[in-house]
Amino acid sequence: MNYSYKLLSSADVAWLKALNKVFGEAFGEPDTYQGAAPNDSYLKTLLGKQHFIALVALSGAEVVGGLTAYVLEKFEQERREIYIYDMAVAEVHRRKGIATQLIRELQAVARERGAYVIFVQADPGDTAALGLYESLGSRENVHHFDILVE
C-alpha cells in the first residue's frame, strides 16, 4: 500500500478532525479526542500558527495516522526544540513504516523551522513506541509530573 504524508495548513481542518478520530481510536479515548472538539474556526487558527505542527499519513484521501507537535522557543540559546505531543497510526495500517516516516517528515519540518532536536515521551509499558523511538534516537529516563492549574 502506498502512503503519502502532508503537513497540514489552516485549509486542512477536516483532516485534523480525521486525525483526532484516529487518535481517539488508537488511544482508546474517543471522548478525549472527540467529546468536546473545538470548532472549525479554532482549529483553522491553530493550524495557521507557527508553533503548532500537524502531519498526517494518507492512504488515498483517508487519514490513517499522524502526529501533532509543538515548537518550543528556547531561552538559553537562539534555537528551538520540537515536542511530539501525540502520534498514532490506525491499527490496520501499523507495522508498515508509517510512524517512522512521520518522524522523518517532522525532521524536515524541524530543519526548516530551525529546531535542533525533537523529543517525545512514551509510557513504560508501550513497547512498540519505545522500540520505535529507540531506533531513531537516544533514551533519557525522566519522570513526568502533571501539575494542575486551579
CYANA upper distance limits for C-alpha pairs under 8 A (distance plus 0.5 A):
  1 MET  CA     59 SER  CA      8.20
  2 ASN  CA     59 SER  CA      7.17
  3 TYR  CA     57 ALA  CA      6.93
  3 TYR  CA     58 LEU  CA      5.97
  3 TYR  CA     59 SER  CA      5.56
  3 TYR  CA     60 GLY  CA      7.83
  3 TYR  CA     98 ILE  CA      8.35
  4 SER  CA     57 ALA  CA      6.28
  4 SER  CA     58 LEU  CA      5.65
  4 SER  CA     59 SER  CA      7.20
  4 SER  CA     60 GLY  CA      8.23
  5 TYR  CA     55 LEU  CA      7.44
  5 TYR  CA     56 VAL  CA      6.12
  5 TYR  CA     57 ALA  CA      5.11
  5 TYR  CA     58 LEU  CA      6.54
  5 TYR  CA    102 LEU  CA      7.84
  5 TYR  CA    105 GLU  CA      8.14
  6 LYS  CA     55 LEU  CA      6.07
  6 LYS  CA     56 VAL  CA      5.89
  6 LYS  CA     57 ALA  CA      7.20
  6 LYS  CA     58 LEU  CA      8.26
  7 LEU  CA     53 ILE  CA      7.88
  7 LEU  CA     54 ALA  CA      6.51
  7 LEU  CA     55 LEU  CA      5.03
  7 LEU  CA     56 VAL  CA      7.17
  8 LEU  CA     12 ASP  CA      6.19
  8 LEU  CA     15 TRP  CA      8.26
  8 LEU  CA     16 LEU  CA      8.09
  8 LEU  CA     47 LEU  CA      7.37
  8 LEU  CA     53 ILE  CA      7.92
  8 LEU  CA     54 ALA  CA      6.01
  8 LEU  CA     55 LEU  CA      6.38
  8 LEU  CA     56 VAL  CA      7.85
  9 SER  CA     13 VAL  CA      8.48
  9 SER  CA     44 LYS  CA      8.43
  9 SER  CA     47 LEU  CA      5.90
  9 SER  CA     48 GLY  CA      6.55
 10 SER  CA     43 LEU  CA      8.15
 10 SER  CA     44 LYS  CA      5.12
 10 SER  CA     45 THR  CA      7.08
 10 SER  CA     46 LEU  CA      7.97
 10 SER  CA     47 LEU  CA      5.17
 10 SER  CA     48 GLY  CA      5.39
 11 ALA  CA     44 LYS  CA      7.34
 12 ASP  CA     16 LEU  CA      7.02
 12 ASP  CA     44 LYS  CA      8.08
 12 ASP  CA     47 LEU  CA      8.37
 13 VAL  CA     17 LYS  CA      6.77
 13 VAL  CA     40 ASP  CA      7.06
 13 VAL  CA     43 LEU  CA      6.67
 13 VAL  CA     44 LYS  CA      6.42
 13 VAL  CA     47 LEU  CA      8.22
 14 ALA  CA     18 ALA  CA      6.75
 15 TRP  CA     19 LEU  CA      6.61
 15 TRP  CA     56 VAL  CA      8.26
 15 TRP  CA     63 VAL  CA      7.33
 16 LEU  CA     20 ASN  CA      6.76
 16 LEU  CA     43 LEU  CA      8.41
 16 LEU  CA     54 ALA  CA      7.95
 17 LYS  CA     21 LYS  CA      7.02
 18 ALA  CA     22 VAL  CA      7.00
 18 ALA  CA     63 VAL  CA      6.73
 19 LEU  CA     23 PHE  CA      6.72
 19 LEU  CA     56 VAL  CA      7.61
 19 LEU  CA     63 VAL  CA      6.76
 19 LEU  CA     64 VAL  CA      8.16
 19 LEU  CA     65 GLY  CA      7.14
 19 LEU  CA     66 GLY  CA      6.92
 20 ASN  CA     24 GLY  CA      6.62
 20 ASN  CA     33 TYR  CA      6.06
 20 ASN  CA     34 GLN  CA      7.33
 21 LYS  CA     25 GLU  CA      6.73
 21 LYS  CA     30 PRO  CA      7.58
 21 LYS  CA     33 TYR  CA      7.20
 21 LYS  CA     34 GLN  CA      7.30
 22 VAL  CA     26 ALA  CA      6.46
 22 VAL  CA     63 VAL  CA      8.21
 22 VAL  CA     64 VAL  CA      7.40
 22 VAL  CA     65 GLY  CA      7.01
 22 VAL  CA     88 ALA  CA      7.53
 22 VAL  CA     89 VAL  CA      7.51
 22 VAL  CA     90 ALA  CA      6.52
 23 PHE  CA     27 PHE  CA      6.39
 23 PHE  CA     29 GLU  CA      8.28
 23 PHE  CA     30 PRO  CA      8.28
 23 PHE  CA     33 TYR  CA      7.33
 23 PHE  CA     86 ASP  CA      8.22
 23 PHE  CA     87 MET  CA      7.92
 23 PHE  CA     88 ALA  CA      6.42
 23 PHE  CA     89 VAL  CA      8.35
 24 GLY  CA     28 GLY  CA      6.24
 24 GLY  CA     29 GLU  CA      5.18
 24 GLY  CA     30 PRO  CA      4.53
 24 GLY  CA     31 ASP  CA      7.74
 24 GLY  CA     32 THR  CA      7.38
 24 GLY  CA     33 TYR  CA      5.67
 24 GLY  CA     34 GLN  CA      7.65
 25 GLU  CA     29 GLU  CA      6.94
 25 GLU  CA     30 PRO  CA      6.46
 25 GLU  CA     90 ALA  CA      8.15
 26 ALA  CA     88 ALA  CA      6.83
 26 ALA  CA     89 VAL  CA      7.51
 26 ALA  CA     90 ALA  CA      6.73
 26 ALA  CA     91 GLU  CA      7.50
 27 PHE  CA     88 ALA  CA      8.47
 29 GLU  CA     33 TYR  CA      7.14
 30 PRO  CA     34 GLN  CA      6.22
 30 PRO  CA     35 GLY  CA      7.42
 31 ASP  CA     35 GLY  CA      4.68
 31 ASP  CA     36 ALA  CA      7.91
 32 THR  CA     36 ALA  CA      7.83
 33 TYR  CA     37 ALA  CA      7.22
 38 PRO  CA     42 TYR  CA      6.62
 38 PRO  CA     43 LEU  CA      7.09
 39 ASN  CA     43 LEU  CA      6.98
 40 ASP  CA     44 LYS  CA      6.47
 41 SER  CA     45 THR  CA      6.70
 42 TYR  CA     46 LEU  CA      6.66
 43 LEU  CA     47 LEU  CA      6.55
 44 LYS  CA     48 GLY  CA      6.87
 45 THR  CA     49 LYS  CA      7.19
 46 LEU  CA     52 PHE  CA      7.27
 47 LEU  CA     52 PHE  CA      7.00
 47 LEU  CA     53 ILE  CA      7.74
 47 LEU  CA     54 ALA  CA      7.96
 48 GLY  CA     52 PHE  CA      8.35
 50 GLN  CA     71 VAL  CA      8.09
 51 HIS  CA     70 TYR  CA      5.90
 51 HIS  CA     71 VAL  CA      5.09
 51 HIS  CA     72 LEU  CA      7.60
 52 PHE  CA     68 THR  CA      7.88
 52 PHE  CA     69 ALA  CA      6.54
 52 PHE  CA     70 TYR  CA      5.34
 52 PHE  CA     71 VAL  CA      6.94
 53 ILE  CA     68 THR  CA      6.02
 53 ILE  CA     69 ALA  CA      5.50
 53 ILE  CA     70 TYR  CA      6.55
 53 ILE  CA     71 VAL  CA      8.20
 54 ALA  CA     66 GLY  CA      7.77
 54 ALA  CA     67 LEU  CA      6.27
 54 ALA  CA     68 THR  CA      4.96
 54 ALA  CA     69 ALA  CA      7.00
 55 LEU  CA     66 GLY  CA      5.82
 55 LEU  CA     67 LEU  CA      5.87
 55 LEU  CA     68 THR  CA      7.00
 55 LEU  CA    102 LEU  CA      7.54
 55 LEU  CA    105 GLU  CA      8.45
 55 LEU  CA    106 LEU  CA      8.12
 56 VAL  CA     63 VAL  CA      6.86
 56 VAL  CA     64 VAL  CA      8.03
 56 VAL  CA     65 GLY  CA      6.24
 56 VAL  CA     66 GLY  CA      4.53
 56 VAL  CA     67 LEU  CA      7.04
 56 VAL  CA    102 LEU  CA      8.04
 57 ALA  CA     63 VAL  CA      6.34
 57 ALA  CA     64 VAL  CA      6.20
 57 ALA  CA     65 GLY  CA      5.45
 57 ALA  CA     66 GLY  CA      5.98
 57 ALA  CA     98 ILE  CA      7.49
 57 ALA  CA    102 LEU  CA      7.67
 58 LEU  CA     62 GLU  CA      5.86
 58 LEU  CA     63 VAL  CA      5.18
 58 LEU  CA     64 VAL  CA      6.15
 58 LEU  CA     65 GLY  CA      7.68
 59 SER  CA     63 VAL  CA      7.07
 59 SER  CA     64 VAL  CA      7.00
 64 VAL  CA     89 VAL  CA      6.37
 64 VAL  CA     90 ALA  CA      5.83
 64 VAL  CA     93 HIS  CA      7.36
 65 GLY  CA     87 MET  CA      7.98
 65 GLY  CA     88 ALA  CA      5.96
 65 GLY  CA     89 VAL  CA      4.44
 65 GLY  CA     90 ALA  CA      6.36
 65 GLY  CA     98 ILE  CA      7.93
 65 GLY  CA     99 ALA  CA      8.23
 66 GLY  CA     87 MET  CA      6.17
 66 GLY  CA     88 ALA  CA      6.34
 66 GLY  CA     89 VAL  CA      7.01
 66 GLY  CA     99 ALA  CA      8.15
 66 GLY  CA    102 LEU  CA      7.25
 67 LEU  CA     84 ILE  CA      7.56
 67 LEU  CA     85 TYR  CA      7.92
 67 LEU  CA     86 ASP  CA      5.90
 67 LEU  CA     87 MET  CA      4.61
 67 LEU  CA     88 ALA  CA      7.10
 67 LEU  CA    102 LEU  CA      7.70
 68 THR  CA     84 ILE  CA      6.55
 68 THR  CA     85 TYR  CA      6.12
 68 THR  CA     86 ASP  CA      5.85
 68 THR  CA     87 MET  CA      7.06
 69 ALA  CA     82 ILE  CA      7.02
 69 ALA  CA     83 TYR  CA      5.82
 69 ALA  CA     84 ILE  CA      4.71
 69 ALA  CA     85 TYR  CA      5.58
 69 ALA  CA     86 ASP  CA      7.56
 70 TYR  CA     82 ILE  CA      6.04
 70 TYR  CA     83 TYR  CA      5.74
 70 TYR  CA     84 ILE  CA      7.13
 70 TYR  CA     85 TYR  CA      7.62
 71 VAL  CA     80 ARG  CA      7.05
 71 VAL  CA     81 GLU  CA      6.38
 71 VAL  CA     82 ILE  CA      5.06
 71 VAL  CA     83 TYR  CA      7.06
 71 VAL  CA    115 ALA  CA      8.35
 72 LEU  CA     80 ARG  CA      6.00
 72 LEU  CA     81 GLU  CA      5.68
 72 LEU  CA     82 ILE  CA      6.47
 72 LEU  CA     83 TYR  CA      7.92
 73 GLU  CA     78 GLU  CA      8.34
 73 GLU  CA     79 ARG  CA      6.95
 73 GLU  CA     80 ARG  CA      5.27
 73 GLU  CA     81 GLU  CA      7.28
 74 LYS  CA     78 GLU  CA      6.95
 74 LYS  CA     79 ARG  CA      6.18
 74 LYS  CA     80 ARG  CA      6.01
 74 LYS  CA     81 GLU  CA      7.75
 75 PHE  CA     79 ARG  CA      8.46
 79 ARG  CA    114 GLY  CA      7.04
 79 ARG  CA    115 ALA  CA      6.61
 79 ARG  CA    116 TYR  CA      7.38
 80 ARG  CA    113 ARG  CA      8.37
 80 ARG  CA    114 GLY  CA      6.72
 80 ARG  CA    115 ALA  CA      4.80
 80 ARG  CA    116 TYR  CA      6.73
 80 ARG  CA    117 VAL  CA      8.10
 81 GLU  CA    115 ALA  CA      5.56
 81 GLU  CA    116 TYR  CA      6.51
 81 GLU  CA    117 VAL  CA      5.72
 81 GLU  CA    118 ILE  CA      6.36
 81 GLU  CA    119 PHE  CA      8.05
 82 ILE  CA    110 ALA  CA      7.52
 82 ILE  CA    115 ALA  CA      7.10
 82 ILE  CA    117 VAL  CA      6.88
 82 ILE  CA    118 ILE  CA      5.10
 82 ILE  CA    119 PHE  CA      6.77
 83 TYR  CA    118 ILE  CA      6.27
 83 TYR  CA    119 PHE  CA      5.50
 83 TYR  CA    120 VAL  CA      6.28
 84 ILE  CA    118 ILE  CA      7.69
 84 ILE  CA    119 PHE  CA      6.76
 84 ILE  CA    120 VAL  CA      5.57
 84 ILE  CA    121 GLN  CA      8.29
 85 TYR  CA    120 VAL  CA      7.47
 87 MET  CA     99 ALA  CA      8.16
 88 ALA  CA     99 ALA  CA      7.83
 89 VAL  CA     93 HIS  CA      6.95
 89 VAL  CA     94 ARG  CA      6.49
 89 VAL  CA     98 ILE  CA      7.74
 89 VAL  CA     99 ALA  CA      7.39
 90 ALA  CA     94 ARG  CA      7.01
 93 HIS  CA     98 ILE  CA      8.28
 94 ARG  CA     98 ILE  CA      7.63
 97 GLY  CA    101 GLN  CA      6.65
 98 ILE  CA    102 LEU  CA      6.60
 99 ALA  CA    103 ILE  CA      6.90
100 THR  CA    104 ARG  CA      6.80
100 THR  CA    132 LEU  CA      7.74
101 GLN  CA    105 GLU  CA      6.57
102 LEU  CA    106 LEU  CA      6.68
103 ILE  CA    107 GLN  CA      6.65
104 ARG  CA    108 ALA  CA      7.15
105 GLU  CA    109 VAL  CA      7.04
106 LEU  CA    110 ALA  CA      6.48
107 GLN  CA    111 ARG  CA      6.75
107 GLN  CA    118 ILE  CA      8.12
108 ALA  CA    112 GLU  CA      6.87
109 VAL  CA    113 ARG  CA      6.70
110 ALA  CA    114 GLY  CA      6.60
110 ALA  CA    115 ALA  CA      5.47
110 ALA  CA    116 TYR  CA      7.84
110 ALA  CA    117 VAL  CA      8.22
110 ALA  CA    118 ILE  CA      8.12
111 ARG  CA    115 ALA  CA      6.32
111 ARG  CA    116 TYR  CA      7.88
122 ALA  CA    126 ASP  CA      7.22
122 ALA  CA    129 ALA  CA      6.95
122 ALA  CA    130 LEU  CA      6.94
123 ASP  CA    130 LEU  CA      8.48
124 PRO  CA    130 LEU  CA      8.18
126 ASP  CA    130 LEU  CA      6.71
127 THR  CA    131 GLY  CA      6.45
128 ALA  CA    132 LEU  CA      6.74
129 ALA  CA    133 TYR  CA      6.62
130 LEU  CA    134 GLU  CA      6.48
131 GLY  CA    135 SER  CA      6.68
132 LEU  CA    136 LEU  CA      7.13
133 TYR  CA    137 GLY  CA      6.45
133 TYR  CA    138 SER  CA      8.19
133 TYR  CA    139 ARG  CA      8.40
134 GLU  CA    138 SER  CA      6.36
134 GLU  CA    139 ARG  CA      6.88
